C-alpha cells in the first residue's frame, strides 16, 4: 500500500501525535515479534506496551475527530496503532476499515469490515461498508450476499431502517 500521508494536520498537537505514530509503524516488525511471544499468554500488544484505557480513549477520540473532519489520511496511522494494540475492539477495527475505504483501499477495508463482523455479527454498518467495498473491487455476488445478510439482520429494527432500505435498493440494482 502506498503512503497516503500528504500534509500535516493543522492542529500542532494532533500533527505531533500523527507523526509519532506514523514513525512508530516503521518499527512494526520488531513490535509484532515481541507481541507473538506475549500473545501466547493472552496479552494484548497495548498491555505489553503499557498503554492505558485512558490513552486508548484519547487516541480514539482524536482519530474520530479527524475522520469527522474528512482527514482520513491523518486518522489512519492512529487507527492502525489502536487496532494493532487491541485487535479485539471492534471500534478500532471498524474505524481503520473506514479510513482505508475512504482512501480507496477497498480490498484492505473489506478485510477489516469482515473482521468487524467476526467480532460483532450484527454490526449493520460494517456489513453495509463491507458490501460497498466488495462492489468497488467487482465482487458483485459476494456483495449481494452481504446486502442480503444485512437485510436479514436489520429487519424489524427501527434504528436500522435506513440501512435496511439502502441494502434492499442495492440488491434490486444488482439483479438488473
C-alpha positions in Angstrom: 0.0 0.0 0.0 1.4 3.4 -0.9 1.7 6.2 1.6 -1.4 8.4 1.8 0.2 10.9 4.1 0.1 14.3 2.3 0.4 17.1 4.7 0.3 17.6 8.5 -2.9 18.3 10.3 -3.5 21.9 11.2 -3.6 21.3 14.9 0.1 21.1 16.1 -0.7 18.7 18.9 -2.5 16.3 16.6 0.2 16.7 14.0 2.8 15.6 16.5 0.8 12.6 17.5 0.2 11.6 13.9 3.9 12.0 13.1 5.0 9.9 16.1 2.5 7.1 15.4 3.4 7.1 11.7 7.1 6.8 12.6 6.4 4.0 15.1 4.8 2.0 12.4 8.3 1.6 10.8 9.2 -0.5 13.9 6.2 -2.7 13.5 8.1 -5.9 12.6 10.1 -5.8 15.8 7.0 -4.9 17.9 5.0 -7.8 16.3 7.8 -10.2 17.1 7.6 -9.2 20.8 3.8 -9.5 20.6 3.9 -13.0 19.2 5.6 -14.2 22.4 3.2 -12.3 24.7 0.0 -13.1 22.8 0.5 -16.8 23.6 -0.1 -15.7 27.2 -3.3 -13.8 26.3 -1.7 -10.4 26.5 -2.6 -7.6 24.0 0.0 -5.5 22.4 -1.4 -2.5 24.3 -1.0 -4.3 27.6 2.5 -5.4 26.6 3.5 -1.8 25.9 1.7 -0.4 29.0 -0.9 1.7 27.2 -3.8 2.5 29.4 -7.5 2.6 28.6 -7.5 6.4 29.1 -4.7 6.7 26.5 -6.6 4.5 24.0 -9.7 6.5 24.5 -7.9 9.8 23.9 -6.3 8.4 20.7 -9.7 7.1 19.6 -11.3 10.5 20.1 -8.6 12.2 18.1 -9.0 9.6 15.3 -12.8 10.1 15.4 -12.4 13.9 15.1 -10.0 13.5 12.2 -12.4 11.1 10.4 -15.3 13.5 11.1 -13.2 16.3 9.5 -12.5 14.1 6.5 -8.8 13.8 7.3 -8.7 10.1 6.8 -5.0 10.1 5.8 -4.2 11.5 9.3 -6.6 9.3 11.2 -5.2 6.1 9.6 -1.9 5.9 11.5 -3.8 6.4 14.8 -6.4 3.8 13.8 -3.8 1.3 12.8 -2.0 1.7 16.1 -5.2 1.3 18.0 -6.2 -1.8 16.0 -2.8 -3.3 16.4 -2.7 -2.7 20.1 -6.2 -4.1 20.7 -7.4 -6.1 17.7 -10.4 -7.4 19.7 -12.0 -3.9 20.0 -14.5 -3.7 17.1 -14.4 0.1 17.2 -10.7 0.2 16.3 -11.1 -2.4 13.5 -14.1 -0.7 12.0 -12.6 2.8 12.1 -9.4 1.6 10.4 -11.5 0.0 7.7 -13.4 3.2 7.3 -10.2 5.2 6.8 -9.0 2.7 4.2 -12.3 2.7 2.4 -12.3 6.5 2.2 -8.8 6.4 0.9 -9.8 4.0 -1.8 -8.1 0.9 -0.4 -11.2 -1.2 -0.8 -9.6 -4.6 -0.6 -8.0 -3.9 2.8 -11.0 -2.1 4.1 -13.2 -5.2 3.2 -10.9 -7.4 5.2 -11.3 -5.1 8.2 -15.1 -4.8 7.9 -15.3 -8.6 7.7 -13.2 -8.8 10.8 -15.6 -6.3 12.5 -18.4 -8.7 11.6 -16.4 -11.6 13.1 -16.2 -9.6 16.3 -19.9 -8.4 16.2 -22.0 -10.3 13.7 -25.0 -8.0 13.9 -23.0 -4.8 13.1 -25.1 -3.4 10.3 -22.9 -0.5 9.3 -19.9 -2.8 9.0 -22.0 -5.1 6.8 -23.0 -2.3 4.5 -19.5 -0.9 4.3 -18.2 -4.4 3.5 -20.7 -4.8 0.7 -19.7 -1.4 -0.7 -16.1 -2.4 -0.7 -16.9 -5.7 -2.4 -18.8 -3.8 -5.1 -15.8 -1.5 -5.6 -13.5 -4.5 -6.3 -16.0 -6.1 -8.6 -17.1 -8.9 -6.2 -20.8 -8.5 -7.1 -22.0 -11.9 -6.0 -20.3 -11.6 -2.6 -21.6 -8.0 -2.2 -25.2 -9.1 -2.9 -24.9 -11.9 -0.3 -23.7 -9.3 2.3 -26.5 -7.0 1.4 -29.0 -9.9 1.8 -27.4 -10.7 5.2 -27.8 -7.0 6.1 -31.5 -7.0 5.2 -31.9 -10.1 7.4 -30.2 -8.7 10.5 -31.8 -5.3 10.2 -35.3 -6.5 9.5 -37.7 -5.1 12.1 -35.1 -2.9 13.8 -36.2 0.7 13.6 -32.7 2.1 14.2 -31.5 0.1 11.1 -34.4 1.2 8.8 -32.2 3.4 6.6 -29.6 0.7 6.1 -32.3 -1.9 5.5 -33.7 0.3 2.7 -30.3 1.1 1.2 -29.4 -2.6 1.2 -32.7 -3.6 -0.5 -32.1 -1.0 -3.2 -28.6 -2.3 -3.8 -29.9 -5.9 -4.0 -32.5 -4.7 -6.5 -29.9 -2.9 -8.6 -27.6 -6.0 -8.6 -30.5 -8.1 -10.0 -31.0 -5.9 -13.0 
